[in-house]
Amino acid sequence: MRAIRAAVGLALSTSLIVGVAGCGQDNKATSDHGAASIVASTNVWGSVASAVTGDHASVKSIIDSPAEDPHSFEVTPADAAAIADASLVVYNGGGYDQWVDDVLAGHPNVATVSAYSLLKPTEEPANEHVFYDIATAQLAATRIADRLAQADPDHADAYRTNAAEFGKQAGAILQSERAIAQSHPGAAVVATEPVAHYLLVNSGIVDKTPEGFTKAIEEDTDPSPADLAAVLDLIKNRQVSALVYNAQTQTAVTKQLQDAAQQASVPIVTVTETLPAGIDYLTWQRQTVDQLASQLDKAAQTTR
């Protein structure tokens, strides 16, 4: 996992933060908004938390820019102190934002919600990018509401009402994903990396990307010439309906796939790992689902 790259830097940072964060555990920070303060690893989970809190608690997202890579992020003393002082820490888990787990190891009494831990078991190996799994986001919102109700019982009803509304809107997006499966049975794609894995699964889309290619990208190494050639052949021969492209991680290899898709008139579905500026989680997911449906429609029209 790319999260391993942060281990050395994190070890150095941790030695600096013990004194800063050590006193925060017994004195949870409060906010002008209310009795609870939430720290999220990324603005994705910060947005989910904000949908639940409304105006009754503060939410701080440590990674709030598409320029930051959550896998390799190195925590600062200020970030570690914020995590230690939070009423609730909301993060992805599953090794995606390992730096949160590393800080929490020294502060076991901090309340947390790890979205990955809420993932429903499947026969397939779990994918760490659970923010593209709508059902997991719904469960995370409910768990956040429960945790906040304990920290701030005066607003417990509001938290649970907000979580229910979030779940309702998220459910509508999930229905849109399932509608793609009905409209495009048997559709297939290749992906520069498996960021949108759960979106594809929920939409009934087959990911034809060779396992070796995906593993290499996840480990920050170049795929083998054979795996790269296999992906390029799928694109050039139009054996897939679209290329799913992570716009936040561009390399010479991913650029080569993007160029090949453009030359072969294979639609490109752009995905990201953090929220684009100015939109919330639900809008982000809705727009991504709409984009996937639109691009698959375009692919179907060109093959008629």
ZAMARGU-4260 file (C-alpha; in steps of 0.2 Angstrom, whole numbers, plus 5000, padded with zeros to 4 digits):
<rodrens>
0) 5000/5000/5000 | 5006/5018/4997 | 5002/5022/5015 | 5018/5013/5019 | 5028/5027/5011
5) 5023/5038/5026 | 5030/5026/5039 | 5047/5033/5040 | 5042/5051/5040 | 5028/5048/5053
10) 5040/5039/5065 | 5050/5055/5065 | 5035/5066/5067 | 5028/5056/5081 | 5044/5059/5091
15) 5040/5077/5090 | 5021/5076/5094 | 5021/5066/5110 | 5024/5082/5121 | 5012/5092/5110
20) 4997/5080/5110 | 5000/5070/5126 | 4990/5082/5136 | 4975/5083/5124 | 4967/5067/5129
25) 4959/5072/5145 | 4953/5089/5139 | 4943/5087/5123 | 4942/5103/5113 | 4925/5112/5112
30) 4920/5124/5098 | 4909/5139/5096 | 4896/5128/5087 | 4893/5117/5102 | 4900/5104/5114
35) 4908/5093/5101 | 4923/5094/5089 | 4926/5082/5075 | 4942/5079/5066 | 4941/5070/5049
40) 4956/5063/5040 | 4950/5070/5023 | 4937/5082/5017 | 4927/5067/5011 | 4924/5061/5028
45) 4923/5079/5035 | 4908/5082/5023 | 4899/5066/5029 | 4902/5072/5047 | 4896/5090/5043
50) 4880/5083/5036 | 4877/5075/5053 | 4882/5089/5064 | 4873/5103/5056 | 4877/5119/5066
55) 4879/5109/5082 | 4898/5105/5081 | 4914/5110/5072 | 4922/5099/5059 | 4940/5100/5054
60) 4947/5091/5039 | 4966/5088/5040 | 4967/5085/5021 | 4956/5098/5012 | 4965/5099/4995
65) 4966/5088/4980 | 4985/5092/4980 | 4987/5081/4995 | 4989/5062/4993 | 4980/5054/5008
70) 4991/5038/5006 | 5007/5047/5008 | 5002/5061/5019 | 5014/5065/5034 | 5006/5071/5050
75) 5012/5087/5058 | 5012/5091/5076 | 4997/5102/5075 | 4987/5088/5066 | 4992/5076/5079
80) 4986/5087/5093 | 4970/5090/5084 | 4967/5072/5083 | 4971/5069/5101 | 4960/5083/5107
85) 4945/5079/5096 | 4928/5073/5103 | 4927/5062/5088 | 4939/5057/5074 | 4931/5051/5058
90) 4943/5043/5045 | 4943/5030/5031 | 4954/5016/5039 | 4960/5000/5030 | 4977/5007/5029
95) 4971/5022/5017 | 4975/5035/5030 | 4987/5025/5042 | 4994/5040/5049 | 4977/5043/5059
100) 4979/5025/5066 | 4997/5029/5071 | 4992/5044/5081 | 4977/5036/5089 | 4989/5022/5095
105) 4995/5034/5108 | 4978/5040/5112 | 4966/5025/5114 | 4953/5034/5123 | 4948/5046/5108
110) 4931/5041/5101 | 4932/5036/5083 | 4923/5031/5067 | 4933/5021/5055 | 4922/5019/5039
115) 4932/5004/5033 | 4927/4994/5049 | 4909/4996/5044 | 4911/4988/5027 | 4900/4973/5024
120) 4910/4957/5022 | 4911/4950/5004 | 4919/4936/4996 | 4931/4947/4987 | 4946/4955/4995
125) 4941/4972/5002 | 4946/4988/4994 | 4952/5002/5005 | 4943/5016/4995 | 4926/5014/5004
130) 4921/5032/5002 | 4914/5026/4985 | 4903/5013/4993 | 4887/5022/4997 | 4881/5009/5009
135) 4897/5011/5020 | 4895/5030/5020 | 4877/5028/5026 | 4883/5017/5040 | 4897/5030/5044
140) 4884/5044/5046 | 4873/5033/5058 | 4889/5029/5068 | 4894/5047/5069 | 4877/5052/5075
145) 4878/5039/5088 | 4895/5044/5094 | 4890/5063/5094 | 4874/5059/5104 | 4885/5052/5118
150) 4897/5067/5118 | 4883/5080/5116 | 4866/5073/5122 | 4857/5089/5120 | 4858/5088/5101
155) 4856/5069/5100 | 4839/5070/5091 | 4846/5083/5078 | 4861/5072/5075 | 4851/5056/5072
160) 4838/5066/5061 | 4852/5073/5050 | 4860/5056/5048 | 4843/5049/5043 | 4842/5062/5030
165) 4859/5059/5023 | 4855/5041/5022 | 4840/5045/5012 | 4849/5055/5000 | 4863/5043/4998
170) 4850/5029/4995 | 4844/5039/4980 | 4862/5039/4973 | 4864/5020/4976 | 4848/5018/4966
175) 4855/5027/4952 | 4871/5016/4953 | 4860/5001/4952 | 4850/5008/4937 | 4867/5009/4927
180) 4868/4990/4929 | 4851/4988/4921 | 4854/5000/4907 | 4871/4994/4903 | 4872/4975/4907
185) 4889/4967/4904 | 4898/4984/4902 | 4917/4984/4906 | 4930/4997/4910 | 4949/4998/4914
190) 4955/5009/4927 | 4971/5018/4931 | 4969/5013/4949 | 4955/5005/4959 | 4949/5021/4967
195) 4931/5019/4961 | 4930/5000/4964 | 4913/5001/4974 | 4905/5012/4962 | 4909/5000/4948
200) 4903/4985/4959 | 4887/4994/4963 | 4884/4998/4945 | 4887/4981/4939 | 4902/4986/4929
205) 4916/4973/4925 | 4934/4980/4928 | 4945/4972/4916 | 4961/4979/4922 | 4974/4966/4924
210) 4977/4961/4942 | 4996/4964/4940 | 4993/4981/4933 | 4982/4986/4948 | 4994/4979/4960
215) 5009/4989/4953 | 5000/5005/4953 | 4994/5002/4971 | 5012/4999/4976 | 5019/5014/4967
220) 5029/5004/4954 | 5028/5003/4935 | 5017/4989/4929 | 5025/4976/4918 | 5026/4979/4899
225) 5014/4964/4897 | 5001/4971/4909 | 5003/4989/4901 | 5001/4981/4884 | 4986/4972/4889
230) 4977/4987/4895 | 4982/4997/4880 | 4975/4983/4869 | 4958/4983/4878 | 4957/5002/4875
235) 4964/5003/4857 | 4952/4988/4852 | 4938/4996/4861 | 4935/4981/4871 | 4929/4992/4886
240) 4916/5005/4887 | 4927/5018/4896 | 4943/5022/4905 | 4941/5026/4924 | 4954/5039/4927
245) 4960/5046/4944 | 4964/5064/4941 | 4974/5066/4957 | 4987/5053/4953 | 4995/5056/4936
250) 5010/5047/4930 | 5018/5043/4913 | 5009/5027/4913 | 4992/5034/4917 | 4994/5048/4904
255) 4998/5035/4891 | 4981/5027/4895 | 4972/5043/4894 | 4980/5047/4877 | 4976/5030/4871
260) 4958/5032/4876 | 4956/5049/4868 | 4964/5042/4852 | 4952/5027/4852 | 4937/5038/4856
265) 4934/5028/4872 | 4925/5039/4885 | 4935/5044/4900 | 4926/5044/4918 | 4936/5056/4929
270) 4936/5051/4948 | 4945/5059/4963 | 4950/5054/4980 | 4945/5070/4989 | 4931/5083/4986
275) 4933/5095/4972 | 4931/5113/4979 | 4914/5119/4983 | 4904/5103/4984 | 4899/5091/4997
280) 4900/5072/4998 | 4883/5069/4991 | 4885/5081/4977 | 4902/5073/4973 | 4895/5056/4972
285) 4879/5061/4962 | 4890/5070/4949 | 4902/5055/4948 | 4887/5043/4945 | 4879/5054/4932
290) 4896/5056/4923 | 4898/5037/4923 | 4880/5034/4916 | 4883/5048/4903 | 4899/5041/4897
295) 4892/5023/4896 | 4878/5030/4886 | 4890/5039/4874 | 4900/5022/4872 | 4884/5013/4868
300) 4879/5025/4855 | 4896/5024/4846 | 4895/5005/4845 | 4878/5005/4836
</rodrens>
